[in-house]
Amino acid sequence: MANHTFDNALIPWQTLAGFDHLHYYILNIDQANTVIDVLFKFAAQQQIVLHRHKALNHTLVIQGEHRLYRPEGTLKEVRAVGSYTVSPPSDEPHREGGGDVDAMVFFSIRGSGVLYDILDDGLNTVATLGFADFIGLYQQQGA
């Protein structure tokens, strides 16, 4: 009988310097429609870097709990496995992480230009991730 469970060990996860507790794998980039489909894996009981979303994000939680935290680290929201969310661009900074197990979340990022502002604890922008950055990462992962 075939195994029909999702096995994330088969995903060639990538890491990004300075982004502790986060792995990613870009599935596709539709340059004509400016859509990036990517899997993110957030480490269990950890929080990633403070950031804000500058583009529309559609998300689907595939495994675990997708947790969102306020800038100071307090829990803001928990999205259970199977949760589908549409989040418009927002200036509200937050952190993300996994619950008791690693969280795997499918993101469909829709937009061009700057997609994410990366912030320090003083809420100052220290870096950005844009559409062109994702194209570079996609090429580096050997797509």
ZICORSUL-V635047 format. One record per pair of residues at least 6 apart in sequence whose ideal C-beta (glycine too) atoms are under 6 Angstrom apart, sorted by the first residue. I is the first residue (numbers start at 0). J is the second residue. D is the distance in whole Angstrom. If there is no record, write none. Layout:
I_J_D / I_J_D
This chain:
7_103_6 / 10_24_5 / 12_22_4 / 12_24_6 / 13_23_5 / 13_24_6 / 13_140_5 / 14_22_6 / 18_48_6 / 20_42_4 / 20_45_4 / 20_47_5 / 21_47_5 / 22_40_4 / 23_37_6 / 23_39_5 / 24_38_5 / 25_37_5 / 25_137_5 / 26_36_4 / 27_36_5 / 28_35_5 / 28_137_5 / 33_110_6 / 33_111_4 / 34_109_5 / 35_108_4 / 35_133_5 / 36_107_5 / 37_106_5 / 38_105_6 / 39_104_5 / 39_106_6 / 40_101_5 / 40_103_5 / 41_95_6 / 41_96_5 / 41_97_4 / 41_102_4 / 42_97_6 / 42_101_6 / 43_97_4 / 43_100_5 / 43_101_5 / 45_96_5 / 46_68_5 / 46_94_4 / 46_96_4 / 47_94_6 / 47_95_5 / 48_117_6 / 49_70_6 / 49_92_5 / 49_94_6 / 49_118_4 / 50_115_5 / 50_117_5 / 50_118_6 / 51_90_6 / 51_92_5 / 51_116_5 / 52_88_6 / 52_89_6 / 53_88_5 / 53_113_5 / 53_114_6 / 54_88_6 / 54_108_6 / 54_110_3 / 54_114_5 / 55_87_6 / 55_109_4 / 55_110_6 / 56_86_5 / 56_106_6 / 56_108_6 / 57_85_5 / 57_107_4 / 58_84_5 / 58_104_5 / 58_106_5 / 59_83_5 / 59_105_5 / 60_78_5 / 60_80_5 / 60_82_5 / 60_104_5 / 61_103_4 / 61_105_6 / 62_103_4 / 63_97_5 / 63_98_5 / 63_100_5 / 63_101_6 / 63_102_4 / 64_77_5 / 64_98_3 / 64_102_6 / 65_78_4 / 65_102_5 / 65_104_5 / 66_77_5 / 66_96_5 / 66_98_6 / 67_75_5 / 67_76_4 / 67_93_5 / 67_95_6 / 68_74_6 / 68_75_6 / 68_94_4 / 69_75_5 / 70_92_5 / 92_118_5 / 92_122_6 / 108_114_6 / 111_130_5 / 112_129_6 / 113_127_5 / 113_129_5 / 114_128_6 / 114_129_6 / 115_128_4 / 116_124_5 / 116_127_6 / 117_125_6 / 117_126_4 / 118_124_6 / 119_125_5
